[in-house]
Each structure stands twice: as structure tokens, then as C-alpha cells.
């Protein structure tokens, strides 16, 4: 079969991109955290990047920093005081969500005033079971979600996602641990070796106790692989490399979910 001219292929791809951009992006799920993920506070905001996965393979992934809203499940703030006293508070209504790296992560933000309000020295966020996020409707969205699409994503498909992704064994555990490391690293610039190792130790200390040996080893492989790549790819930061490792690990689980639910277009 003769190949199409490159200009036609480019034009076709552009037209498809425009069509997909007109539709609301896919509903996302947050990976159950099985414990608190530390928040970083600066100015009037505390935030954390959490593992996420795609619930709807038939819809396009969200553009960077697309706004989302909580559609199911709950988020709990864990506030630890200087004396070790712990306060738990449901912050589902206060959290704000922006997609990161397509569907692989979501940045969750909360007011930093919560720390003073709760007398906390440290804050962490816990993602409960079957959390799902719906895209905030925007004027540019010309194909909104139908009620039956939302019902499927938040119902039977979220249950399936829990069994295949949230409970995805060593890969899910590795993604959880890598998310802890990523959040412990500087968001911009390169991290020195001491900072990288400290981030790993901090992640091991704060990650869920239920993470098994296989998950820890898989995450360690990703960490060491990025250490080795630092000299090979000087334009890629260590954090960016770990993000790619995290996203690839989670994609393997997400792919198994997609195969089960089908495109559902």
C-alpha cells in the first residue's frame, strides 16, 4: 500500500487533535494511597502530586493542568502536631485538582491556613477507596459527558479499576513509593546526590507499611536506573526521570484495565 504524503498525515493528525480537544477529557481515578502522602506548603497553598489513572480509554487525556472536581470517594487530611498528636479531617470539599503529565498524575492543592487551624507541624493527604475525578466543564468542550458515561466510570468500571490498578500488586506499590520520592524532590532544577538519597530515605519512612518487598525492589530499580541516566541525558532532571518511571509502571496496570473495559466510544 503506498504511503500517504507527510503533509496529508500531518493535516489528518491536526484535524483529529482539534476534534478531541473539543471533547471533555477522560474521567480520572486517583490511586488509593493506603496512607498519607506528605504535602509541601509554600505561601497560601499546600500541594502534592498524586498517582492517577485513566477511566475512559475512548476519550482523550487531559491537557496539562486541566481542572478537575471530585466525583466519588474522599480525601482525608492527616495533621500531625509537634507533640505527635494526629488530627484527621475530610477535605474533599476544599481540595482543588489539576492534571499533570496527561492522566498519570494529579496535583491536589489545599489552603496552607489548615496547618495553623489544626495546629499541625506536618500535613499529609490520604486518598480513600475508589476516588474518581470528573473534568470541570469548560466552554471549549463541545462533547460533554453523558449521564450513562459518568455512571459507568464511577460505578462498575471504578470497581474494576480498583481490582486491576489500585490492587495491582508490586506495580501499584512501586508507583506509590515512587510518588513519595517524586514529591520529596525539588520541583525545578537538579537535585544533588545527597538530596536524591534523602528523598529516597524519606519516601521509605513515609510510604505505606503495606508496600511489599517486591514493590520496594521495583521502585528501587527505577530509582537506580535514573541515577545511571543522569550522566547520559544531562537535559533530563532526576525528578523528570522518576516521573517517567512512575508513569510507565502505572501505565502497565492501566493498559490491563483498558483491555477489560474496551474503548467505550
MARTI-851413 format. One record per residue (C-alpha): residue number from 1; x, y, z; residue in three letters. Coordinates in steps of 0.2 Angstrom, whole numbers, plus 5000, padded with zeros to 4 digits. Layout:
! MARTI-851413
num|xx|yy|zz|residu
NUM|X|Y|Z|ALA .
...
END
This chain:
! MARTI-851413
num|xx|yy|zz|residu
1|5000|5000|5000|UNK .
2|5008|5017|4995|UNK .
3|5011|5029|5009|UNK .
4|5001|5045|5012|UNK .
5|5011|5061|5009|UNK .
6|5018|5068|5025|UNK .
7|5008|5084|5023|UNK .
8|4991|5074|5022|UNK .
9|4996|5064|5038|UNK .
10|5001|5079|5047|UNK .
11|4984|5088|5042|UNK .
12|4974|5072|5047|UNK .
13|4983|5072|5064|UNK .
14|4979|5090|5067|UNK .
15|4961|5088|5062|UNK .
16|4959|5073|5074|UNK .
17|4968|5083|5088|UNK .
18|4956|5098|5086|UNK .
19|4941|5086|5087|UNK .
20|4947|5078|5103|UNK .
21|4951|5094|5110|UNK .
22|4933|5099|5108|UNK .
23|4928|5085|5119|UNK .
24|4928|5084|5138|UNK .
25|4944|5074|5143|UNK .
26|4943|5057|5152|UNK .
27|4937|5054|5169|UNK .
28|4952|5050|5180|UNK .
29|4954|5039|5196|UNK .
30|4966|5043|5210|UNK .
31|4976|5028|5215|UNK .
32|4972|5023|5233|UNK .
33|4986|5029|5244|UNK .
34|4985|5017|5258|UNK .
35|4991|5031|5270|UNK .
36|4996|5049|5270|UNK .
37|5007|5057|5256|UNK .
38|5016|5072|5264|UNK .
39|5011|5089|5257|UNK .
40|5023|5103|5253|UNK .
41|5017|5121|5259|UNK .
42|5023|5137|5252|UNK .
43|5014|5154|5253|UNK .
44|4995|5151|5254|UNK .
45|4995|5134|5246|UNK .
46|4999|5116|5251|UNK .
47|5001|5103|5237|UNK .
48|5005|5086|5232|UNK .
49|5006|5076|5216|UNK .
50|4996|5060|5217|UNK .
51|4996|5045|5206|UNK .
52|4981|5044|5194|UNK .
53|4975|5033|5180|UNK .
54|4963|5034|5165|UNK .
55|4945|5028|5167|UNK .
56|4939|5031|5149|UNK .
57|4951|5024|5135|UNK .
58|4938|5031|5122|UNK .
59|4941|5049|5127|UNK .
60|4957|5059|5125|UNK .
61|4968|5063|5140|UNK .
62|4968|5080|5148|UNK .
63|4979|5094|5143|UNK .
64|4992|5099|5156|UNK .
65|4984|5107|5171|UNK .
66|4966|5104|5166|UNK .
67|4955|5107|5181|UNK .
68|4945|5093|5189|UNK .
69|4932|5091|5203|UNK .
70|4930|5076|5215|UNK .
71|4916|5065|5208|UNK .
72|4917|5050|5220|UNK .
73|4927|5044|5236|UNK .
74|4935|5055|5249|UNK .
75|4951|5063|5254|UNK .
76|4957|5065|5272|UNK .
77|4970|5077|5278|UNK .
78|4981|5070|5292|UNK .
79|4988|5084|5303|UNK .
80|5002|5080|5315|UNK .
81|5006|5092|5329|UNK .
82|5024|5094|5336|UNK .
83|5019|5083|5351|UNK .
84|5014|5069|5339|UNK .
85|4995|5071|5341|UNK .
86|4986|5067|5325|UNK .
87|4970|5075|5318|UNK .
88|4961|5068|5303|UNK .
89|4949|5079|5293|UNK .
90|4939|5076|5277|UNK .
91|4945|5089|5265|UNK .
92|4935|5083|5250|UNK .
93|4926|5099|5248|UNK .
94|4942|5110|5250|UNK .
95|4954|5101|5238|UNK .
96|4957|5108|5221|UNK .
97|4964|5097|5207|UNK .
98|4974|5100|5191|UNK .
99|4980|5086|5179|UNK .
100|4999|5083|5177|UNK .
101|5008|5073|5164|UNK .
102|4992|5068|5155|UNK .
103|4982|5056|5165|UNK .
104|4997|5049|5176|UNK .
105|4996|5061|5190|UNK .
106|4985|5075|5198|UNK .
107|4991|5090|5208|UNK .
108|4980|5092|5223|UNK .
109|4980|5109|5232|UNK .
110|4974|5114|5249|UNK .
111|4974|5131|5259|UNK .
112|4990|5132|5269|UNK .
113|4980|5140|5283|UNK .
114|4974|5122|5288|UNK .
115|4991|5119|5296|UNK .
116|4988|5134|5308|UNK .
117|4970|5130|5310|UNK .
118|4974|5112|5315|UNK .
119|4990|5116|5325|UNK .
120|5000|5105|5313|UNK .
121|5018|5104|5311|UNK .
122|5016|5092|5296|UNK .
123|5002|5088|5284|UNK .
124|4999|5073|5273|UNK .
125|4984|5068|5262|UNK .
126|4976|5051|5261|UNK .
127|4967|5045|5246|UNK .
128|4952|5034|5250|UNK .
129|4945|5020|5241|UNK .
130|4938|5022|5223|UNK .
131|4941|5041|5221|UNK .
132|4937|5047|5204|UNK .
133|4938|5065|5197|UNK .
134|4927|5072|5183|UNK .
135|4934|5086|5172|UNK .
136|4927|5104|5175|UNK .
137|4916|5109|5161|UNK .
138|4923|5122|5150|UNK .
139|4916|5132|5136|UNK .
140|4928|5124|5123|UNK .
141|4921|5107|5127|UNK .
142|4908|5103|5114|UNK .
143|4906|5084|5119|UNK .
144|4902|5084|5137|UNK .
145|4900|5068|5147|UNK .
146|4883|5059|5145|UNK .
147|4875|5053|5162|UNK .
148|4877|5035|5157|UNK .
149|4896|5038|5154|UNK .
150|4898|5045|5171|UNK .
151|4888|5031|5179|UNK .
152|4899|5018|5171|UNK .
153|4915|5026|5175|UNK .
154|4910|5029|5193|UNK .
155|4901|5013|5196|UNK .
156|4906|4996|5189|UNK .
157|4922|5002|5180|UNK .
158|4929|5011|5195|UNK .
159|4926|4994|5205|UNK .
160|4936|4985|5190|UNK .
161|4949|4999|5191|UNK .
162|4951|4996|5210|UNK .
163|4954|4977|5207|UNK .
164|4966|4979|5192|UNK .
165|4975|4995|5197|UNK .
166|4973|5001|5215|UNK .
167|4976|4982|5220|UNK .
168|4989|4980|5206|UNK .
169|5002|4971|5217|UNK .
170|5020|4976|5215|UNK .
171|5017|4988|5201|UNK .
172|5004|4998|5211|UNK .
173|5016|4998|5226|UNK .
174|5031|5004|5216|UNK .
175|5020|5018|5209|UNK .
176|5015|5023|5227|UNK .
177|5033|5023|5233|UNK .
178|5040|5032|5218|UNK .
179|5026|5046|5220|UNK .
180|5033|5048|5238|UNK .
181|5051|5050|5231|UNK .
182|5045|5062|5217|UNK .
183|5036|5074|5230|UNK .
184|5051|5074|5241|UNK .
185|5062|5081|5227|UNK .
186|5063|5099|5221|UNK .
187|5051|5103|5208|UNK .
188|5063|5113|5197|UNK .
189|5082|5112|5195|UNK .
190|5093|5097|5198|UNK .
191|5094|5088|5214|UNK .
192|5112|5084|5221|UNK .
193|5116|5066|5226|UNK .
194|5113|5070|5244|UNK .
195|5096|5077|5241|UNK .
196|5091|5062|5230|UNK .
197|5096|5049|5243|UNK .
198|5087|5059|5257|UNK .
199|5071|5059|5246|UNK .
200|5073|5040|5245|UNK .
201|5075|5038|5263|UNK .
202|5061|5050|5267|UNK .
203|5050|5040|5255|UNK .
204|5054|5024|5263|UNK .
205|5049|5032|5280|UNK .
206|5033|5039|5275|UNK .
207|5026|5027|5262|UNK .
208|5013|5014|5267|UNK .
209|5019|5000|5278|UNK .
210|5009|4988|5267|UNK .
211|5021|4990|5252|UNK .
212|5029|4973|5250|UNK .
213|5047|4969|5246|UNK .
214|5043|4966|5228|UNK .
215|5036|4984|5226|UNK .
216|5050|4992|5235|UNK .
217|5063|4982|5224|UNK .
218|5054|4988|5208|UNK .
219|5054|5006|5214|UNK .
220|5072|5005|5219|UNK .
221|5076|4998|5201|UNK .
222|5068|5014|5194|UNK .
223|5077|5025|5206|UNK .
224|5094|5017|5202|UNK .
225|5090|5017|5183|UNK .
226|5088|5036|5184|UNK .
227|5104|5038|5194|UNK .
228|5113|5030|5180|UNK .
229|5104|5040|5167|UNK .
230|5109|5057|5174|UNK .
231|5126|5057|5165|UNK .
232|5119|5050|5149|UNK .
233|5104|5063|5147|UNK .
234|5110|5079|5155|UNK .
235|5094|5088|5149|UNK .
236|5083|5077|5159|UNK .
237|5081|5081|5178|UNK .
238|5081|5067|5191|UNK .
239|5063|5071|5196|UNK .
240|5058|5070|5177|UNK .
241|5066|5054|5175|UNK .
242|5057|5047|5191|UNK .
243|5041|5054|5184|UNK .
244|5043|5044|5168|UNK .
245|5047|5028|5178|UNK .
246|5032|5031|5189|UNK .
247|5020|5034|5174|UNK .
248|5027|5019|5164|UNK .
249|5024|5007|5179|UNK .
250|5006|5014|5181|UNK .
251|5003|5013|5163|UNK .
252|5006|4994|5163|UNK .
253|4991|4992|5175|UNK .
254|4981|5005|5166|UNK .
255|4983|4995|5150|UNK .
256|4976|4979|5158|UNK .
257|4961|4989|5164|UNK .
258|4958|4997|5146|UNK .
259|4959|4979|5138|UNK .
260|4945|4974|5150|UNK .
261|4933|4989|5148|UNK .
262|4936|4992|5129|UNK .
263|4936|5009|5121|UNK .
264|4918|5013|5125|UNK .
265|4917|5027|5112|UNK .
END
